Amino acid sequence: MRTIPMLIMLSICLGVAAWLFFLWSVKSGQYDDIEGPKHRMLEDEEEEEDS
């Protein structure tokens, strides 16, 4: 009988952890520029390095 409450608590903890990870990724800017890499891939210009 202890299994069901333990599984419920485990699923709540995992859900909260996933939510916190998502909030961290949004605050760190992971979703700021979704279209940029697609357009950079098509450009032929090479970046010049300053020596």
Secondary structure, DSSP 8 states (H G I E B T S, - for coil): --HHHHHHHHHHHHHHHHHHHHHHHHHTTTTS-SSHHHHHHH---------
